[in-house]
Amino acid sequence: MSECPLPFSDYDRVVLAHGGGGRVMLRLIEDLFVRAFADPALALAHDGAFLRLAGPVAMTTDAFTVKPLFFPGGDIGRLAVSGTVNDLAMCGARPHALAVSFVLEEGLPLVELERIVASMAATAREVGARIVTGDTKVVERGKGDGVFVTTTGVGEVVAPEAPRPSRVRPGDAILVSGPVGEHGVAVMAARERLEVDLASDAAPVVADVLALFAAGVDVRCLRDPTRGGFASVLNEIARTAGVGARVTETAVPVRPEVADVCELLGLDPLYVACEGRFVAFVAPGDADRALAVLRARGGAPARVGEVVAGPPGVVVLEGPLGGERVLDLLSGEQLPRIC
Amino acid sequence: MSECPLPFSDYDRVVLAHGGGGRVMLRLIEDLFVRAFADPALALAHDGAFLRLAGPVAMTTDAFTVKPLFFPGGDIGRLAVSGTVNDLAMCGARPHALAVSFVLEEGLPLVELERIVASMAATAREVGARIVTGDTKVVERGKGDGVFVTTTGVGEVVAPEAPRPSRVRPGDAILVSGPVGEHGVAVMAARERLEVDLASDAAPVVADVLALFAAGVDVRCLRDPTRGGFASVLNEIARTAGVGARVTETAVPVRPEVADVCELLGLDPLYVACEGRFVAFVAPGDADRALAVLRARGGAPARVGEVVAGPPGVVVLEGPLGGERVLDLLSGEQLPRIC
């Protein structure tokens, strides 16, 4: 028994019984999850949710293992919901419903779980997405790390043609919706206890993306530069689409605080994760309109380069002094566990 | 570098770079996941999958943390796919597409991951479900436990009326599709290294459920007795539907080997998880037809009780000598980490 009982548990920390299928779990589900997520599908108390979806549907999933669970500008809950609704937006879809699964480590303070759940509910509300079904498992102390969250989303494709790598062609303009690297640097700074005035950019980008479609921009492909950052996204798309890309280094927006921390830690900001930005490949004649739409919504987007015929899969970075280098994929990640 | 290179990695164990968003991860995705799951949506190499779904859709998610990863009769991969397609079947839906997310612990032998992935692919094929999108994260050694899998599924509801707790009414017959408790006991026996001739029942029940609908059985509600077993399922449904239930103890099928291990370990088989069984609430006049359909498909189903008006939420077990007792929800779980 706890010294400080919560409305959804007689315990103040996660115990194995919270995943055990009995009374203790049922109370956690009914009095924490069902209340916070407040969706009629959850109130059904069934093994799944019933949805009405029209037309082509996009589906995406992501696991989140970020450390620490709370960081300047966000937490694992906001990150998980943003990451999944953003991936739906990258598919040209309006997020409709999310499924969430938790792997909790025995000993996690339940107030932390409550904060995470509240953050998920709030972030989903921001974009009008429902949280309709879920699952909770508990592992013994030392067999997990606080909480891992997997969010899976479905949404209706609203783009006239679904954006995807195969639609990218030479001449397309490459845009980025805002400065890069803030999420990764904020998490790293929190982990290393660095004193910097930086917050994660973790946020849904759904409304920005829908605004591009509403304005009739021919969006060929979208990708959010999470793990591996801006540089890896360009490499992935170039590789899949069988095209090359040329990027002007000075055009890629990087905040001075991000550049400073990166220099201190020996990181390249072009490889550092964002969680509230996207890279857009748009038809060349639509680039200015796309930038205007994003600026009108308060963003600070930039045109950073263009797609070229080849060499396929190669991303070339043009330096400030006219030099060029290949912006390659790294082997692994500069920063582990940032999402 | 490994002494024994695999076709999808230069390493023989999971390293942080396998989740790092760079070359090492890309190769794991392309040369293990995309090949094994062999779906055009994965070959798109996008952030999500595009699906065509008609009519009402069911969505469900489950995290799997079973220990050990391999056990007699199955493994975490078979369990994860079975669990999710079965939950869709419980919603009266034909499984269409699955999203899979992995949280891998640094140090996991990659041959184990390969076996798990092959098992997922094979189980999905059994029921005609596609694996269309996924995600992989890696956590440091000691921050996970080999592999956790979250599977999320969507399917088209084929039942004329979607089975759900609110459709249950007094008089409904309660059936179970086969003997209970085998999965939990098999996993526990593997964990405790007991010498018993027992295998998990982990398997898709989709075809059995679809056969009930095809035969026109009025299926009011379905639930697979996983965590918490048969007894917990009855309690959950009774509670949600606001009805009571009466069950004849001797009618609930339990294999002698399961009963023996339960006696040895001090467990009640009615609370032990199955992963290839379901409990069906059917209209009273349809019970015999339902049993005949399941028997014709090679099953060993049983009629075990009936729904009564009240007291609401109370499940009464009628013993062999005429005695009665309340079959209550446990507080937690008798067996942690069985799914």
Interface residues (C-beta under 8 A of the other chain):
Chain A: V15 L16 A17 H18 G19 G20 G21 G22 R23 V24 M25 L26 L44 A45 H46 D47 G48 A49 F50 L51 R52 L53 P56 V57 A58 M59 T60 T61 D62 A63 F64 T65 D87 L88 M90 C91 A93 A97 A99 V100 S101 F102 V103 V132 T133 G134 D135 T136 K137 V138 V139 E140 G142 K143 G144 D145 F148 T150 T152 G153 V154 V157 A162 R164 P165 S166 R223 D224 T226 R227 G228 G229 S232 E236 T240 A273 L329 L330 S331 G332 E333 P336 R337 C339
Chain B: V15 L16 A17 H18 G19 G20 G21 G22 R23 V24 M25 L26 L44 A45 H46 D47 G48 A49 F50 L51 R52 L53 P56 V57 A58 M59 T60 T61 D62 A63 F64 T65 D87 L88 M90 C91 A93 A97 A99 V100 S101 F102 V103 V132 T133 G134 D135 T136 K137 V138 V139 E140 G142 K143 G144 D145 F148 T150 T152 G153 V154 V157 A162 R164 P165 S166 R223 D224 T226 R227 G228 G229 S232 E236 T240 A273 L329 L330 S331 G332 E333 P336 R337 C339
